[in-house]
Amino acid sequence: MSYGLGTFMLSSLLPFFLHTVSALNVPPSFENVAVVRTIELGGSSVHVTTSISARSLANNNAKYFFVLSKEQDDLTKWIEARPFVYYSVNIPDTLGVNETITLLVNTIEAHATTPLPATAKQTGAYVLSPYASLSQRTKLRSPSPTIHSYSEPSSLSSYASNVPVTKSGAVVTYGPFQNIPPSADKAFFNNVQEIVKIHYVYDQPILTVSSLRRTAEISHWGDNLNIQDDIKLLNDGARLEGQFSRIDYQRQNFFQKGGSSILPGFTIQLPAGARDPYFTDIVGNVSTSRFRPAPPKSNGKGASDRNSILEVKPRYPLIGGWNYTFRLGWDAPLGESTLYIAAIPFFTHIPGSVVDDAEVKIILPEGATDSNVYVPFAVDELYRGTHGRPSIILKKRGLTVKHTGLIYVSYSLSLTAHLNKVAAVASASFILFAIGLVLRRTDTTIHRSI
């Protein structure tokens, strides 16, 4: 597996705000007292948490700059920016001289690992910062204590008073490093920053949803929200050598020695109240799934706190390097919670996967006007179209589990629009009745001429 640093999503005890800026000359208004970066290694995604304790060196300090390299930025999908990427954190209460603040920065990185046979790499041992740091430490935590190898660059000792690299169980620690000068400049990155590598065990399938197309159709007459996903799922794990043998696969499962990188199935969570799920592929209906429904959530007492569970088993086991294209859908009641405001899940997360490319199409009721859409994060494209009825299309690349938020769509629907379908059905029924009446009164018998 391989690892590389990425951009950061902000989470803190205080309501900080994160913005991308293009400044290269940052005033030395802070000093990092202690920086600890913890990296949770995994499959298709890697979680990074950076804890920063900073001391203000100036009065009325209200902005802290956080820096990423271009490689770090490219690997993470939560915040998109370009090289060296400066993020300014707006602090609600300004700081005076020698006042301290603690920031907790989280990121999820997509495709930051590579299955072996290829090694894994980590961008740098040092945390980039425009400020001097009294202490820095980087911890890499493997899913398993079995770590085959990790790099030990000798030059790291220039800022370390003790052994610069240590291993304890499943954790490899680089540092602590002391008295590091401002490192967010090209000279430090090219001459001092060290590339480190770690080779660890990850015995699960590495899943990527290379394409996801979601259609959400709202129907007031049916009191129904229909969700339909067209998904292309890829196992990015080690590729199969030779030909696949189902006999060997069944024998391995019987002796509980199945390949750990093979995906026989997966479980996803659907909203409470989901009903009538369907699972099809290019061949047709796939009956090897199991659905455990949960009652719908209500606005009053007794609201359900459970999700519906759908256990999905593809038509064939998904081996490393293989694709599986399928369609998944279900219905859900609109209920009283959707009075012209609909909550649409952006996508349904397949455990352990990332989504490379997603499109969500929301089909509104016929006659809907004044529609507005509210997304939980920035999207790449948002435009309106028609699908026989007004629709809203959203596109986004690079989705992780943190992107499983709700899209809120508000719209107006007049009484006339409500009655249009009644009028259309009544008109069609009247026309059919009139045609039948005329046909009954018309003599269609063929008479024989004498």
C-alpha positions in Angstrom: 0.0 0.0 0.0 1.1 3.5 -0.5 0.4 6.7 1.3 0.6 10.4 0.4 -0.5 13.5 2.2 -3.5 15.6 1.2 -5.7 18.5 1.8 -7.5 19.0 5.0 -11.0 19.3 6.3 -11.3 21.4 9.4 -12.8 20.2 12.6 -12.2 22.0 15.9 -13.5 22.8 19.3 -14.2 26.3 18.1 -16.2 27.4 15.0 -13.2 28.0 12.7 -13.6 28.7 9.0 -11.2 27.5 6.3 -10.4 29.4 3.1 -8.0 28.9 0.3 -5.7 31.8 -0.3 -2.9 32.5 -2.8 -0.6 34.3 -0.4 3.1 33.4 -0.4 4.4 35.9 2.1 2.8 35.0 5.5 3.7 37.2 8.4 5.4 35.4 11.3 2.4 36.1 13.6 2.3 32.6 15.2 4.7 30.0 16.6 3.8 26.3 16.6 4.4 25.0 20.1 3.6 21.4 19.2 2.4 19.7 16.0 1.3 16.1 16.0 0.1 14.5 12.7 -1.6 11.0 13.0 -2.1 9.0 9.7 -4.6 6.2 9.7 -3.4 4.0 6.9 -6.1 2.0 4.9 -7.2 0.9 1.5 -8.8 3.3 -1.0 -8.9 6.1 1.6 -6.5 7.4 4.3 -7.5 9.5 7.3 -5.1 12.2 8.6 -5.5 14.2 11.8 -3.2 17.1 12.5 -3.3 18.7 16.0 -1.6 22.1 16.2 -1.0 24.0 19.4 0.0 27.6 18.3 1.1 30.7 20.3 0.2 34.1 19.0 3.2 36.5 18.5 1.2 39.6 17.8 -1.9 41.4 19.1 -5.3 41.1 17.4 -4.3 37.8 15.7 -7.4 36.5 13.9 -6.0 34.4 11.1 -3.9 31.2 11.0 -2.4 29.9 7.8 -2.2 26.2 7.1 -0.1 25.0 4.1 -0.1 21.9 1.8 2.2 20.9 -0.9 0.8 20.2 -4.4 1.1 16.5 -3.9 -0.7 16.7 -0.6 -3.5 18.8 -2.3 -3.9 16.4 -5.2 -4.4 13.4 -3.0 -7.3 14.8 -1.0 -10.8 15.4 -2.2 -12.3 17.2 0.7 -10.7 20.6 -0.2 -9.5 21.3 -3.7 -6.7 23.8 -4.3 -3.3 24.1 -6.0 0.5 24.3 -5.0 1.7 25.4 -2.2 -1.8 25.7 -0.9 -2.4 28.2 1.9 -5.6 27.8 3.9 -6.5 30.6 6.3 -8.4 29.8 9.4 -10.5 32.7 10.6 -10.6 32.7 14.4 -13.8 34.0 16.0 -12.0 35.7 18.9 -8.8 37.6 18.2 -5.7 36.5 20.1 -3.2 38.7 22.0 0.5 38.2 22.4 1.4 34.8 23.9 -2.2 33.6 23.9 -2.5 30.0 22.6 -5.0 28.2 20.4 -5.4 24.5 19.5 -6.5 23.5 16.0 -7.6 20.0 15.0 -7.4 19.4 11.2 -8.8 16.3 9.6 -8.5 15.0 6.1 -9.6 12.0 4.1 -7.4 11.2 1.1 -8.5 9.2 -1.9 -6.2 6.8 -3.8 -3.3 7.6 -1.5 -2.3 3.9 -1.3 -1.1 1.3 -3.9 -1.5 -2.4 -3.4 1.7 -4.5 -3.3 3.7 -5.7 -5.2 4.3 -1.9 -5.3 5.5 0.0 -2.2 3.7 2.7 -0.4 5.0 6.2 0.0 4.3 9.1 2.3 4.9 12.6 1.1 7.1 14.0 3.8 8.3 13.5 7.4 7.9 17.2 8.2 4.6 19.1 8.4 4.7 22.1 6.2 4.0 25.4 7.9 4.7 29.1 7.3 5.6 29.4 11.0 8.5 28.1 13.1 7.7 25.0 15.1 9.2 24.1 18.4 8.1 20.5 18.2 6.7 18.2 15.4 5.8 14.6 15.3 4.2 12.3 12.6 2.6 9.0 13.5 1.6 6.4 10.9 -0.9 3.9 12.2 -1.3 0.7 10.2 -4.5 -1.5 10.3 -2.3 -4.3 11.3 0.9 -4.6 13.5 2.5 -6.5 10.6 4.7 -3.8 9.0 7.2 -5.3 6.6 9.4 -2.2 6.3 9.6 1.5 6.8 12.2 4.0 5.7 14.7 5.5 8.1 16.4 8.5 6.4 19.6 9.4 8.3 19.1 13.1 7.6 16.1 13.3 9.8 18.4 13.4 12.8 19.3 17.0 12.1 16.2 18.2 13.9 15.8 15.2 16.3 17.6 14.9 19.6 16.9 11.2 20.0 16.2 8.3 17.5 14.2 10.0 14.7 12.1 6.9 13.8 10.5 4.4 16.2 8.0 1.5 15.8 5.6 0.3 18.5 3.0 -2.3 17.5 1.1 -0.9 14.5 2.4 2.7 14.9 5.5 4.1 13.2 6.5 7.5 14.7 8.8 10.1 13.0 10.1 12.6 15.5 9.8 14.4 17.7 11.6 17.1 15.7 12.6 20.3 17.5 13.1 23.9 16.4 12.1 23.6 12.8 12.2 26.8 10.8 9.3 28.0 8.6 9.1 25.1 6.1 6.5 26.4 3.6 9.0 27.4 1.0 10.6 25.8 -2.0 14.1 25.6 -0.6 13.0 23.6 2.5 10.8 21.3 0.5 13.5 20.5 -2.1 16.5 20.3 0.3 15.3 19.3 3.7 11.9 17.5 3.4 12.3 13.7 3.5 10.2 11.2 1.5 9.4 8.2 3.8 7.9 4.9 2.8 6.0 2.3 4.7 5.0 -1.2 3.6 2.1 -2.5 5.7 -0.6 -5.2 5.5 -4.1 -4.3 4.4 -6.1 -7.5 3.9 -9.4 -6.1 2.6 -10.7 -5.3 -0.9 -9.7 -1.8 -2.1 -12.9 -0.4 -3.6 -13.5 2.4 -6.0 -16.8 3.6 -7.4 -15.4 4.9 -10.7 -18.8 6.1 -11.8 -22.1 6.8 -10.0 -25.2 8.2 -11.6 -28.1 8.8 -9.2 -31.6 9.8 -10.2 -34.0 11.0 -7.5 -37.6 11.3 -8.7 -40.2 13.1 -6.6 -43.9 12.2 -7.0 -46.6 13.9 -4.9 -49.4 11.8 -6.3 -47.7 8.6 -5.3 -46.4 10.1 -2.1 -43.1 8.6 -3.1 -39.4 9.4 -3.6 -37.6 7.0 -5.9 -33.8 6.7 -5.8 -32.0 4.8 -8.5 -28.2 4.4 -8.8 -26.2 3.2 -11.8 -22.9 2.2 -10.3 -19.6 1.0 -11.7 -17.6 -0.6 -8.9 -13.9 -1.5 -9.2 -11.7 -3.6 -7.0 -8.4 -1.8 -7.0 -6.7 -4.7 -5.1 -3.9 -6.9 -6.4 -4.9 -8.3 -9.8 -5.6 -12.0 -10.4 -2.8 -14.0 -12.0 -4.0 -16.5 -14.5 -7.6 -17.6 -15.0 -10.3 -17.5 -12.4 -11.5 -20.9 -11.2 -14.9 -21.0 -9.4 -14.1 -24.5 -8.1 -10.9 -23.2 -6.4 -12.8 -20.2 -5.1 -15.5 -22.5 -3.6 -12.9 -24.8 -2.1 -11.1 -21.9 -0.5 -14.3 -20.6 1.0 -15.1 -24.1 2.3 -11.8 -24.2 4.1 -12.1 -20.5 5.1 -9.0 -19.6 3.1 -10.7 -17.3 0.6 -8.6 -14.5 -0.8 -8.8 -11.5 1.5 -8.8 -9.1 -1.4 -11.8 -10.6 -3.0 -15.2 -8.9 -2.5 -18.0 -11.5 -2.3 -20.6 -8.9 -1.2 -21.2 -5.7 0.8 -23.7 -4.1 3.1 -25.1 -0.6 2.7 -27.4 1.5 4.8 -30.6 2.9 3.3 -32.8 5.5 4.9 -35.4 4.4 7.5 -38.7 3.7 5.6 -37.0 2.6 2.4 -39.1 0.0 0.6 -39.1 -2.2 -2.5 -35.4 -2.3 -3.2 -34.2 -3.7 -6.4 -30.7 -4.9 -7.6 -30.0 -5.6 -11.3 -27.1 -5.9 -13.6 -26.6 -6.2 -17.3 -28.0 -9.8 -17.2 -31.1 -8.9 -15.3 -32.4 -9.2 -11.7 -29.9 -10.4 -9.1 -31.7 -12.3 -6.4 -28.8 -12.8 -4.0 -29.5 -9.8 -1.8 -31.2 -9.5 1.6 -33.2 -6.5 2.8 -33.9 -5.7 6.4 -36.3 -2.7 6.5 -36.6 -0.1 9.3 -39.7 1.9 10.0 -39.8 5.4 8.6 -38.8 8.3 10.9 -41.6 10.4 12.2 -41.8 14.0 13.2 -43.3 13.1 16.6 -42.8 10.5 19.2 -41.3 7.1 18.4 -39.0 8.3 15.7 -36.9 5.4 14.3 -33.2 5.7 15.0 -32.3 2.7 12.8 -31.4 2.6 9.1 -32.7 0.0 6.7 -30.0 -2.6 5.8 -29.4 -4.0 2.3 -27.0 -6.9 2.0 -25.8 -7.0 -1.6 -24.1 -10.0 -3.2 -23.0 -9.5 -6.8 -23.5 -12.2 -9.4 -19.8 -13.1 -9.2 -17.1 -12.4 -6.6 -15.2 -9.1 -7.4 -11.5 -10.0 -7.7 -8.7 -7.5 -7.9 -8.8 -5.6 -11.2 -12.4 -6.6 -11.9 -15.3 -4.3 -12.5 -19.0 -4.8 -11.7 -21.7 -2.6 -13.2 -25.1 -2.7 -11.5 -28.3 -0.7 -10.8 -29.6 -0.3 -7.3 -32.8 1.5 -6.4 -35.5 1.8 -3.8 -38.6 3.9 -2.9 -39.2 6.0 0.2 -42.4 7.8 1.4 -42.4 11.6 1.2 -44.6 11.9 4.2 -45.2 15.1 6.1 -41.5 15.9 6.2 -41.5 16.8 2.5 -43.8 19.8 2.3 -42.1 21.2 -0.8 -38.7 20.7 0.7 -37.1 17.4 -0.2 -34.0 15.9 1.4 -32.0 13.8 -1.1 -28.9 11.8 -0.1 -26.0 12.8 -2.3 -25.0 9.2 -2.6 -25.1 5.9 -0.7 -21.7 4.9 0.7 -20.3 1.5 -0.1 -18.1 0.7 2.9 -14.4 1.1 2.2 -14.8 2.8 -1.1 -14.3 6.2 -2.7 -16.2 7.7 -5.6 -14.3 9.1 -8.5 -17.2 10.6 -10.5 -20.8 11.2 -9.4 -23.8 12.7 -11.0 -27.1 13.3 -9.2 -30.3 14.1 -11.1 -33.3 15.3 -9.1 -36.6 15.1 -11.0 -39.2 17.5 -9.6 -42.9 17.1 -9.9 -44.6 18.4 -13.0 -45.4 22.1 -12.7 -42.8 22.8 -9.9 -41.5 26.3 -10.0 -39.2 28.6 -8.0 -36.9 25.7 -7.2 -33.7 26.1 -5.1 -31.0 23.7 -4.2 -28.8 23.6 -1.1 -25.8 21.3 -1.1 -23.7 20.2 1.9 -20.4 21.0 0.1 -19.2 22.7 -3.1 -20.0 20.8 -6.3 -18.2 20.9 -9.6 -21.3 21.5 -11.7 -24.9 22.4 -11.0 -27.4 23.1 -13.7 -31.1 22.7 -14.5 -32.6 20.5 -17.3 -35.7 18.7 -18.2 -36.6 15.0 -17.9 -40.1 15.5 -19.2 -40.4 17.3 -15.9 -38.1 20.0 -14.4 -34.8 18.6 -13.1 -31.7 19.6 -11.3 -28.3 18.0 -12.1 -25.3 18.0 -9.8 -21.8 16.7 -10.6 -18.9 16.1 -8.3 -15.6 14.3 -8.6 -13.7 12.7 -5.7 -16.2 11.7 -3.0 -15.4 10.1 0.4 -17.6 9.0 3.3 -17.6 12.6 4.5 -19.6 13.6 1.4 -22.6 11.5 2.3 -24.7 14.6 3.2 -28.2 15.6 2.2 -29.2 17.8 -0.8 -32.2 20.0 0.2 -34.4 21.1 -2.7 -37.2 23.6 -2.2 -39.9 24.3 -4.8 -43.4 25.7 -5.3 -46.3 23.6 -6.6 -49.6 25.5 -7.2 -53.0 24.0 -6.8 -53.4 24.2 -10.6 -50.3 22.0 -11.0 -51.8 19.6 -8.5 -55.0 19.4 -10.5 -53.3 19.1 -13.9 -52.9 15.4 -13.5 -56.5 15.0 -12.3 -57.6 17.0 -15.3 -55.4 14.9 -17.7 -56.7 11.6 -16.3 -60.3 12.8 -16.3 -59.9 14.0 -19.9 -58.4 10.8 -21.1 -61.1 8.8 -19.3 -63.8 11.0 -20.9 -62.3 10.6 -24.4 -62.1 6.8 -24.0 -65.7 6.7 -22.7 -66.9 8.9 -25.7 -65.1 6.7 -28.2 -66.7 3.6 -26.6 -70.1 5.2 -26.7 -69.7 6.1 -30.4 -68.5 2.6 -31.2 -71.5 1.0 -29.5 -73.9 3.1 -31.5 -72.1 2.5 -34.8 -73.1 -0.5 -36.8 -69.9 -2.0 -38.0 -71.6 -5.1 -39.4 -70.6 -5.9 -43.0 -73.8 -6.4 -44.9 -74.0 -8.7 -47.9 -75.4 -6.9 -51.0 -78.2 -8.6 -52.9 
